[in-house]
Every structure is written in C-alpha cells, then in structure tokens.
Amino acid sequence: MQHLPQVQAAFRRDGGIDYTACFSRLKNYFASADFVIANLETTLGGEPYSGYPQFRSPGALAGAMRRVGIDVAVAANNHICDRGGAGIRSTLDTLVQAGLEYTGVFADTLPDPARHPLWLRKGDFRVALLNYTYGTNGLSVPRGYTVNRIDTLRIRQDIAGARGNGATHVVLFLHWGNEYETLPNRWQRDLAARSHRWGADLVIGSHPHVVQSVETVSDSSGRICGATVFSMGNFVSNQRFPGTDGGISVRIGLSLGADGRTAYRPEYLIHWTSISSDPGSRSGHRYEIVPAYSRETVSPQQRPGLDRFVRRTRDYMQRYSRGFTEITDDYRKKGKNLVPKADFIAERKAGVRFNQLSHEEQDELIKKDPRYGNIICRCEQISEGEILDAMRSPVPPKSVDAIKHRTRAGMGRCQGGFCQIKVIELLAREFGTDWTEIHLRGEASPILLKKNREEAEKGR
C-alpha cells in the first residue's frame, strides 16, 4: 500500500522519486525465488498523488518493485478503481513499462486470455495464476475494463479451464476477509476449502491488513497437497497500530518426487515496516521493509518496534498456523556454502485427518481401531485416535495447547470448553502422570491446582 506519507518520503531533495531503500533489504530473499508475486493495492500514474481513501502513487514504485526482483503484480483489489478507467489504464501501462507482469484487471470488457490465467513456466511446472477481489469499495468498474470479482461458479470454471489447458498447479490470489480481524472468517474458510476441492493448489489472501493463519492441506494419506494463506498482513504501509505495522511473505518450494508427485516446502518470512529519519528525503523520513533476520541492521531506537511485531506474529503463527516453517536466516547475505543433504526427508508424513476422510474411509479406519470413532473435539471433529497418534510421535506434545496446535483439538467454536478435560485425561493416561501435572502451555500454566475430595477418593 502507498499512503500519502510514503509517497512524500519517496520524493528526494534533488527532485527525483526513489523507492529503492524501501525494498532493498529483500533483494537477496527475492533472488532465491523463481517467481516473486506481490499484491499492488494502489493505482499508478502522474500527479496529483493521494493516499487513503483513493490511492494514486508515482510510477517509480513499479520500477523499484521490478529492480528488487518482483515479477508479477496481482491487481484485483478494492482500490483498483480509485481513479476510474484512466487510473486502471495508467496502472497497467506503468506495470508493463517497468517489466512487470500482471493479472486480475484488464483494459477490455473480457479478461485478457494472455493474462487470465497468467502462466508461470519453469522446467516441468506450468503454474496458472488467477486473481479475484471481493469488491471495489462500492465504485463501479469503468466501462471497457474488467476487474475479476470473487464468483464461485466462475472460479470453479477458471480452475477447470486451467487444468484442461495443461496447468500442473493452480494458484489463487484472493482479496477477501474482514479488515483488522486476525482470524479468517467462515466465508474465507469455506471458499478456501472449496477452491482446493475444485483443483487449486495454493490459495493466497490479502486485504485484512493483519496476519491471519497459514495452513497446509493434506490428502487422505497425510501427504501435503497444497496450502492456504488467509492473509499476509501489510507488506509496506503507513499503518502503525498493533498488527498492521508489518506482515509476512510466503515462499512455497515445489519439487517433483520420483513418483511424479509434487513435494511442497512451505515457509514464511516475518517483516516489519521501519520509519526512520532520512535527510535526503523531502519529508525527512524513510520507509523500509525489515525482515526479522535483519534486526542487527536497524538502529537501537527502531528495535523495540521490530521486536514487538516479530514476537506478536511469531506467537500467533505458533498458535494458529500449521505446516509452515519460519525463515529465520538470510543465508545468501552471510555467504554460507550450503550443500544439499543426500538423505534429507523433504516431508514429514502427517497423521490421519479423520474429518477429511470419506465416510467409507472413516468406517474402515474405525473397524481397524475403534478409537478413531471416539470424537474428542466436537467442533473440529478430532478423534481420540488422532490425538494418540500425536502423543506417540517422535516429538510428542505434552500440554493442552501443544495438542491443540498439533491436532486442532480445542480450536473450534467452544475453544476447548467441551474437549479440554478429555484432552487432560488422555495426556495423564498416556504419559502416566497426575491430572494436576498437566499444563496449558508450559510449566507456569497449570490448569488444575489440586484434587477435590471426590477425585482423591477415586485415586485420580
């Protein structure tokens, strides 16, 4: 995003416009990717420039994006119509002149078949990129232009069409969700689940301005077959209230196994927007995207803000996300000579996901082990068998929250109101310990302080 203070900071005292410093710390990170895709939530063109509520930014922004390594701008979002048809036209022309590909918005009454889907090709991979938005802030799409709106029938048809045209993978970028809400809503979850069933491999979300959960999707065998990123938060903006002063970017590694199936390596990087002094800027300020691994490169005055955002985001991701690994090291900058490990296991086989099985598969599993038929968490439909699988894994979860993060038991509507006591009972039984020794999230978080008389008489 480009609020007006960001635009003013890009103006140099020598008369130029330069966004280079904003993105420079990410150049090495982007260089490690085959394709870098960004959500462009502003229009581009000439003066007059403006910020919220109707954005217009200098075209120099697109040039800086391209120089840092960004390849594609997804443009279907609620601000693309802020300056009418002329704004859409100037935005698309500016992106092309900068050498950026785009999708989601088109200067025609129908989507451009060369950009919808936008094809990303690398080796054996033919990735189809599709982009849609929930709306345009009540502004009508100008005559002669197309902005892809979220329409389930159309999305399903577009996915099928991409598959029919040889797509090995389909990626959806969706501008959706409620602003400033840290948990995805029911509509987001439903649309993501349906999109995966229709054939989308990755669903990437924007719009809430705060980070929401990231989750891998597994097939019935437990193999990762896709991922959903509900919201990446803010890449760069002038928003400063808690949770909006940064975001995450995700890196998805794809490789083909010997069996011809795709192996996924999903990761995320936490970054924060630094606002510091810059005597060369006309406004006297500089906006920089600072990755979490670059803490030592910012001034001591800036570190508390960075630390707060990183700590908050890291705690959130550990609590609500699954299947992704945090990127914590800028290995290219440090010049490490990394050698691939010959026996590296790219995937950890996931346990059974009972609620994702067909009725026939559930019946067969219950016949083999009746504990899969004992539902512990009603909201998320998590069975005793799944929880025991987690407890008997090489790194067993030994607290209530650890079970929650590993299996989703307790993540539903009642937040453990029904199942927490059952989870405590299973933990005590499996690890041969007393109920009062079971903790919520560590040694300093006991749940039951002492036995009551009835429990003591029962020997619990």
N, C-alpha and C positions, 0 to 999 in steps of 0.2 A: 504494500500500500504506500501511497505518497500523500501524506498530509502536508499542508502548506509549509510548516516549519522545515520539513525535509527538503522541499523544493528550494526554499530560501537558503538553506545550508549548502546546497549544491552550486549556487552561484559564487564564483570566485571573484576576488577583488580585482583581478586582472581582466575581468569581463567575460571569462569563459564559464561553462557549465560542466561540472565534473562529478560523477558519481563513483569514480574508481575506488576511493577509500571505503565506501560503504560495503563493497563485496570482496575486497582484496584478501581478507583472511580465509576465504573459502576456495581460493583458486586451486590449491593442492587437493583439497577434498573433491572438488568437481572434476579435476583431471583424472581421477581414478575411475570415473564412470564412462560408459559408452554413450549414454544419453542423459542429459540433465533437463528436467521439466519444471517450470515454475508457473504459479498462478499469478497473472497480471491483473491486479484489481485497481486499475485506473485507466483513463484514456490518455493518449499521447498526441502531441501536436505543438502548435505555437501558442504564443500568449493570446489572451490572458490566462495565467495558470491559476489553479484553485485546488483546495483540499475538500474536506468534508463540507457539505453532503454530496457535491457533484465534482468529481475529481477530473483534473486535467494536468498532465505533467510534461516536462520537456522531453523531446525525443532522445536526448542524450542518455536517458535512463536505459533505453533499449540497447544502445551501443555498449554501455558498461556491462549490461547483462551478458551480451554476446562475448565480450572480451574476457569475462571471468570464466566462461565455459558453459553458460546456459544455452541449450539448443532449441527448446520449444517453449512457447508461452501458451498456456490454456487461457482463453479469454472469455468464456461463458460465465459471467458472474453478475451480481446485482448492480454493478456500476458501469457496465459496458455501454449503456445508453445515456450516460450522464450528459453528454454533449451532442446528442442526436445523431443523425446519419453522418454529418460531417466529422463528428468525433470518432465514429466507428471507422470511417474511411481513412482518416489520418492515422489512426492507431494501427490498422492493418498495413498501410503503406510504410509506416515507420518501422514496423517489425521486419518487413521484407527487406527494406533498405539496410537494416542492421545485420541481416543474415540469419534472422530467427524464423523458424517455422511456427505456425500457429494452427489452432483448431478451436471449434466451439462457436465461432462467429464468422459470418461470411457476407461479403458485399454482393449478395444476389438474393433472389427470392427463394432459392433452394440451396441446401448445403453444397459446397464445392466438393465433388467426388474425389478430387486430388487431396483434399484435406479432411474428409469425413468418410471413413476414419483416416487419421494421419498414420501413415505406415512408418515404422521404425525397423530397419533391417540390419541384422548383424549375424553373420555366419548362418547357422541353421534356423535362427529365430526370425519370425515375421510377426512383429507385435503391432496390433491395431489399437490406436489411442482414440478414445471417444470422450467428449466433454459436454456437460449439461449444467444448467443452473435452475434453481427453484423459481427465480423471477428476476425482475429488473427494477425493483423499488417502485413499482406502480407506473413506470414510464413505458409507453408503447414502443415496440420495436419499429423504427422508421421504415416506411415503405421502400422496398428494394433491398432490404437487408434481412438476414436470418440470424437469430440467436437461439441456440439449442436449448429448449426447455425440458425439464425432467418430466417425462411421459413414459409410464411403464411399458405401454404397448410398443412405443417407438424404440425404447432402449432394448427391449427384447428382440425386436426385428433387426436393429442395428448390430447387436451381438451375433445373431444368427447369420446375418449377411457377411460380417467379417469372417466368421468361421467358414462360411461357404466359399469365401474368396481366398482361403488358404492361411488364415491367421493361426499361428501356433499359440499365441497368447492374446488376450484382450484386456486392456486397462481402461477403467472408467475413472475420469476425474469429475466429481460431483460437488457443486456449490450448494450446500444444504445445511440443515440443522438450525438450532437456536443460538443466537449470539450470546456469548459470555457464559454459556452453560457447559460445565466440564464433563458432563456425561451425555453420550448420544441418546437421542430420544427414540421412542418406539418406531417412528416412521423411518428414521435412519437405519435402525437395525433390521427392520422388515425389508426395506429396499436393498440393503447390502446382501441380505440372505438370498433374496430372490435373484439379484444380479449374479451371484455366484452360481445359483442353480441354473440360470439361463446360459452360463458359459463364460462369465467374466472371471479372470484370474485375480486381478488386483482392483480394489475399489479405494480410491484416494479422495479424501474430503477436505473442503475448505469452507470458510465463512464464519464459524463461531468466534474467531479471534483468540481463542484459548485452546490449549491442547486437550484433545479427547483421546480415548483409548485406541490402541493399535492391537490387532489380533490376527493370528494366523488361522487359516481354515484347513481342516484335515479331512481326508476321506475315511471310509469305514475301516481301513487298515491302520489308521493313525498317521499316514504319510501326509506331510504338508502339501496342499494343492492350491494355495492362494493366500491372500491376506486382505484385511480391511484396515484402513487408516481413517478413522472417523473425522478427525480434524488435526491439522498440523500447527494450529495457532497462527501467530504473526511471524512472518519471515523478517520483515522490517516495517516499522510504523512509528508514529509519534505517540501511540497509546502507552501509558505508564502505570495504570492501576494494576494491582496484582494479577498475574497470569497473562496479561496482554503484552508485556514488555519483551516478549521473545516467543520462541516456538521450537518445533523440531523439523528436521527434514529426514526423509527416509531413503535408505539405499537398499534396493532389492537385487540381490545377485541371483542370476539364473544360470544353471548348467545342466547339460544332458547327461544322465547316467547311462551305464552300459545297457540297461533295459529300455532305453529310449525315452524314459520319463524324466520330467523336469525336477531338479533339486533346487529348492529355494533357500536363500540365505538372507533373511530379513533383518535389517539393522536400522537404528535411528540415531541421529545426532542432535543434541540439545544446543541451542544457540540463543544468545541474548542480544538485544539492541542497546549498544552503548551510545550515550550522548555526551560528548566531551567538547572542550574548547578547541577552536581552530582559527588562528589569526588570519589565515588565508581565505577564510570563508566570509562572504559579505555579512552573514548573520552572526559570525563568530562561533558557530557550532559545527560539529561533525557527527554524523550518524554512521555507526559501524556495526556490522553483524559479527559477534564474537562467539566462536564455538567454545563449548565448555572446556575443551582441552587447551585453549589458549589463555587460560586465566593469568598466567605469569606475564603475559604481554600487555595487560591493561594496567592502568595506574592504580596505586593503592586506594585512591578515593573511589574508583569505579568497582572495585572487587566486592564490596558488600552487596551491591545490587545484583551483580552476576551470581554471587554465591546464593543469594535468596532465591533467585529464579531457578537455578540449577537444582538446588535442594528440593524445592517445591515440586518441580517437574519430575525429578528422579523418584521421589516418594510416590507421586501419583502414578507413574508408569509401573512401578513395582507393585502397586496395589491393584490397578485396574487393567493392565495390559498383559498379554501373553504371547510367547513365541518369538518376540523380537529381542535383539541384543543391542545394548547401547555402545556406540562408537566413542571411545574414550582416548584415542591416541592418534595424533597426526603423524603417521609413520613416514610419509613421504618427506615432510619437513625435517624430520630428525635423521633422515638418510639411512634408515635401518635396511640392511640387506636381508630380506625375508626369503626363506626357502620353503616351498610348499612341503608339508609333512606327507610322506608317502602313504601312511596308514590313517590319515585324517578321516574321521567319520563326519560327513557333512550334515547328517541329520540324526537327531535323537528321536527314536521311534516313540510317538505319542501313545498314551494309553487309550483304552476304549472310551469313546464318546457315546454313551448309551442313547442319549436323546437325539443323536444324529443317525441312528440305525433305522432301517425299515422295521416294520412290525415282525416280519418273518425272521430277520436277523436278531431282533430282541428276543423272540421266543426261543430261538436256537441257543442263544447265549445263556438264557435263564435255565434251560434244560441242563446245560453243562455246569453252571454254577448259580444256584438259586439266589445268591447274594446280590446278583445284578437285578433281581426283581424287587429288592427291598429299597425303595426310594427314600433317601435320607433328606435331600433338599427338594421340596415340592416345587418351589418356584423355578429352579433351573433343571429339575428332573435329573439330579445326580444320585447315582445308586451307591449302596454300600460297597459293591464290588469295585467301583471306580476309586473310591476313597482308599480301600485296602490296597489296590494296585499302587497308588501313590505312596502309601506308607511303606510298602515293601520294595520301593525303587532304590537304586544305589545311593541317592541322596534323599532320604525320607523327610517329609515335612513333619514337624513335631509340635506345632502350635496351631491354634484355630485359624488364624489368618494365613498361615502357610498352607493349610488345607484349602482355604478359600482361594488363594492365588493359584494353586496347582490344579484344582478341580472345578472351581466356580461354585462350590457348595457354600451358600451364605451370601452370594452376590445378587440374589433376586429381590423381589419386591419387599419381602419382610426383613431383609438384611440379617438373616440368621435367627429371627425370632422363633421360628419353628425348629430349625435343624441344629442350632448351636449346641444344645445339650446332648443331642445324639452324636455330634462330632466329638464332643468331650468324652463321651462314653467309649467311642471307638478308639480314640487316642489312648485312653487309660488302659483299655483292654489289650490293645496291640503292643504297647510298649511296657506293660506290666507296672504301671505307676498309679499313684493315687489321684483321684479327681482334682484335689486341691493343688496338685503339682502341674496341672495343665494350664498354660498361659495363653493369652490372646495373641501376643506378638513378641514375646521375649521375657526375660527374667523379671522385668519390672512391671509386668502387666497381668497379675493373677486375676482369675475370674471368680473362683470360689475361694473364700478366705478360710473357712473352716467347715467341718461337718456339723449337720444338725443331729439331734439325738436319734431320730429315726434312721438316718443313714449310718450312724455309728453302730446302732444295734444290728443293722444288716451286714456290717463288716465292710462297707464301702470306704 
